[in-house]
Amino acid sequence: MAGVLASVDQRTQLVGENRLELLLFHLHSRHLFALNVFKVKEVVKLPHLNIMPNAHPKVCGVTSIRGESIPVIDLRRAINLPECQRDEDCNLVITEYNRTVQAFLVGKVDQIVNTTWSDIMPPPSSVGKNHYLTAFTKLKRDGQEHLVEIIDVEKVLAEIISYDIQISEDILDESILPEFQGKKILHADDSPTARRQVSDTLAQLGIEIIPATDGKAALDILKKWADEGKDINQEILAVITDAEMPVMDGYRLTYEIRNDPRLKDLYVILNTSLSGSFNQAMVEKVGCNAFLSKFQPDLLVEEVQNRLKEYIGQ
C-alpha cells in the first residue's frame, strides 16, 4: 500500500496514445471506484479534519497539507450514499480540478491500473440521469471480472460549487455579435454537467452546440459530414473537446482530425479540468489551436470570439 500511495504523485503526468491510469479505491462497500491519476496530486492517510461552519453538507471538514488549507469532500455523501465511516482504512485523495484543489474522503485505496480509453465505457442509458458515473471499465483479478465505476467529478463539484455562466459585459465584442447567429460548434465531453455549462454559456451568443459524449462520437459526426461531401469548415465554427473521455480521448480525437485531409484545418479547442500539472507541450504536439481550463465562461467566450474574427477575416 505504501508503494501505491508514494507513486501517485510521480505518475500524474501520463498523457498518451489514448491511454490513462486509474486510481482504484473503495467507499466502504464491495464496489470498486476510480479517479484518473492525472487529476490526483497525492494520497494521504486521513489526518485530523477541522469543521467548517456553514459548509456544504457534503464537505466534511478542512485540513492543512504542507501549509495549504484544503476542503475535504465526503465522496460517499457526494454521490448520495450514507456518510463515510472514518476508520484506519480511510484516505484522502487530493485532486486538482478546474483550477481548484480539494480532497475526497474515501475508504481503502486499492491500486493503480494502466488501461486504454478504448476499454472505458460510458454508463448504460438504463441507469438514468441521476447517477454520478462518467464511465466504467472492467478489471480481471483472481480469475474474476470486477466492475470499476469512474466518478463524474464534474457533477460532484458542480453540486457543491456554484458555477456562474454569466459573461462579463466588457468581454463581449458587440461589433461581431450578429455574426454568431446560425454558427455551430461541435462539443465533445463525457460529462453531462460540462456539456451543459458550455452549451448554456455559448447559447447567450446565439451559437448552436452539437453535443458528442466522447471523441469517437465526435469523429464519427465529422467523418459522416465529410462523406456526404459537406465543407466541414463551413459546417462548424470549431470543435471543443474535453481531454479525458471514454472510447477516444481528446488528444486522440485531435490527432485523427489533423490526419484526415478533409478535417485537418478545423479549429480545435481543448477545454479540460486539467490545470496546474497540465503538460502544454502535449497540446502543441497533437495540434490543438487553444487550451482552456474549465470552467471559465469569460475565457471560453473570448476564445470563441477570437475564432469567429479569424473565420470572418477580421
Residue pairs with C-beta under 8 A, 6 or more apart in sequence:
1 109
4 43
4 109
4 110
4 111
4 112
5 42
5 43
5 44
5 91
5 109
7 112
8 23
8 37
8 40
8 42
8 43
8 112
9 40
9 41
9 42
11 21
11 37
11 112
12 37
12 38
12 39
12 40
12 41
12 277
13 38
13 277
13 279
14 20
14 21
14 37
14 38
15 38
15 243
15 251
15 279
15 282
16 251
17 252
18 116
18 117
18 118
18 248
18 249
18 251
18 252
19 114
19 115
19 116
19 117
20 36
20 37
20 38
20 114
20 115
20 116
20 117
20 120
20 244
20 249
21 36
21 37
21 38
21 112
21 113
21 114
21 115
22 34
22 35
22 36
22 37
22 112
22 113
22 115
22 137
22 148
22 150
23 34
23 35
23 36
23 37
23 40
23 43
23 93
23 109
23 112
24 32
24 33
24 34
24 109
24 110
24 111
24 112
24 113
24 139
24 148
25 32
25 33
25 34
25 35
25 91
25 93
25 106
25 107
25 108
25 109
25 110
26 32
26 33
26 89
26 106
26 107
26 108
26 110
27 33
27 75
27 76
27 79
27 81
27 84
27 106
27 107
28 76
28 84
28 85
28 89
28 107
29 81
29 107
31 147
31 149
32 110
32 139
32 146
32 147
32 148
32 149
33 75
33 106
33 148
33 149
33 150
33 151
34 137
34 148
34 149
34 150
34 151
35 93
35 95
35 104
35 150
35 151
35 153
36 150
36 244
37 112
38 244
38 274
38 277
39 95
39 96
39 97
39 153
39 273
39 274
40 93
40 94
40 95
41 94
41 95
41 96
41 101
41 277
42 65
42 94
43 91
43 92
43 93
43 94
43 109
44 65
44 91
44 92
44 94
45 90
45 91
45 92
46 86
46 90
46 91
46 92
46 105
47 63
47 65
47 92
48 63
49 60
49 61
49 62
49 63
49 72
50 61
50 62
50 63
51 61
52 59
52 61
52 62
52 71
55 61
55 71
56 160
57 77
58 73
58 74
58 77
58 78
58 159
58 160
59 71
59 72
59 73
59 74
59 160
60 72
60 73
60 74
60 77
60 83
60 84
60 105
61 71
61 72
62 69
62 70
62 71
62 72
63 69
63 70
63 72
63 92
63 103
64 70
65 94
65 103
68 101
70 94
70 101
70 102
70 103
71 102
71 103
72 92
72 102
72 103
72 104
72 105
73 102
73 103
73 104
73 105
73 156
73 160
74 83
74 84
74 105
75 84
75 104
75 105
75 106
75 151
75 156
76 82
76 83
76 84
76 105
77 83
77 84
78 104
78 132
78 156
78 159
78 160
79 132
79 151
79 156
80 132
84 90
84 105
84 106
84 107
86 105
89 107
89 108
90 105
90 106
90 107
91 105
91 106
91 107
91 108
91 109
92 103
92 104
92 105
92 106
93 103
93 104
93 106
93 109
94 101
94 102
94 103
95 101
95 102
95 103
95 104
95 153
96 275
96 276
96 277
97 153
97 154
97 157
97 273
97 275
97 294
98 157
98 273
98 275
98 293
98 294
98 295
99 275
99 276
99 293
99 296
100 157
100 161
102 157
113 139
115 137
117 215
117 244
117 245
117 246
117 247
117 248
117 249
117 252
118 247
118 248
119 137
119 138
120 135
120 136
120 137
120 150
120 246
120 247
121 135
121 136
121 137
121 246
121 247
122 134
122 135
122 190
122 213
122 214
122 246
122 247
123 131
123 133
123 134
123 135
123 136
127 133
129 192
131 152
132 151
132 152
132 155
132 156
133 149
133 150
133 151
133 152
134 150
134 151
134 152
134 153
134 154
134 155
134 190
134 191
134 246
135 150
135 190
135 246
136 147
136 148
136 149
136 150
137 147
137 148
137 150
138 145
138 146
138 147
138 148
139 145
139 146
139 147
139 148
140 146
152 191
152 192
152 193
153 273
154 191
154 193
154 194
154 273
154 294
155 191
155 192
155 193
158 193
158 197
163 197
163 295
164 297
165 197
165 200
165 201
165 204
165 297
166 297
167 201
167 204
167 297
167 298
167 301
168 298
171 298
171 301
171 302
171 305
172 301
172 305
173 305
173 309
176 305
176 308
176 309
176 312
176 314
177 205
177 206
179 308
179 312
180 205
180 206
180 207
180 308
181 206
182 206
182 208
183 206
183 207
183 208
183 236
183 237
183 308
184 207
184 208
184 209
184 210
184 235
184 236
184 237
185 202
185 207
185 208
185 209
185 210
185 236
185 237
185 238
185 239
185 240
185 304
186 210
186 212
186 218
186 221
186 222
186 236
186 238
186 239
186 240
187 195
187 198
187 199
187 209
187 210
187 211
187 212
187 239
187 240
187 241
188 211
188 212
188 213
188 214
188 215
188 217
188 218
188 239
188 240
188 241
188 242
188 245
188 250
188 253
189 195
189 198
189 211
189 212
189 213
189 240
189 241
189 242
189 245
189 271
190 213
190 214
190 242
190 244
190 245
190 246
191 242
194 242
194 294
194 295
195 209
195 211
197 294
197 295
197 297
198 209
198 240
198 271
198 300
199 209
199 211
201 297
201 300
201 301
202 209
202 300
202 301
202 304
203 209
205 301
205 304
207 237
207 304
210 221
210 236
212 218
212 221
213 245
213 246
214 245
214 246
214 247
214 248
215 241
215 245
215 247
215 248
215 249
215 250
215 252
215 253
215 256
216 247
216 248
216 253
217 247
218 239
218 241
218 253
219 248
219 253
219 256
219 257
222 232
222 239
222 257
222 260
222 263
222 266
223 260
223 262
223 263
225 232
225 235
226 232
226 260
226 262
226 263
232 262
232 263
232 266
233 265
233 266
236 266
237 267
237 304
237 307
237 308
237 311
238 266
238 267
238 268
238 269
238 289
238 304
238 307
239 253
239 257
239 266
239 267
239 268
239 269
240 269
240 271
241 250
241 253
241 254
241 268
241 269
241 270
241 271
242 250
242 270
242 271
242 272
243 249
243 250
243 251
243 270
243 272
243 274
244 250
244 272
244 274
248 256
250 270
250 272
251 282
251 286
254 268
254 270
254 286
254 287
254 288
255 286
255 287
256 263
257 263
257 264
257 266
257 268
257 287
258 264
258 286
258 287
267 289
267 307
267 310
267 311
268 287
268 288
268 289
268 290
269 288
269 289
269 290
269 291
269 292
269 303
269 304
269 307
270 283
270 288
270 290
270 291
270 292
271 292
271 294
271 300
272 278
272 291
272 292
272 293
272 294
273 293
273 294
273 295
274 293
275 293
278 291
278 293
280 291
283 291
289 307
290 303
292 299
292 300
292 303
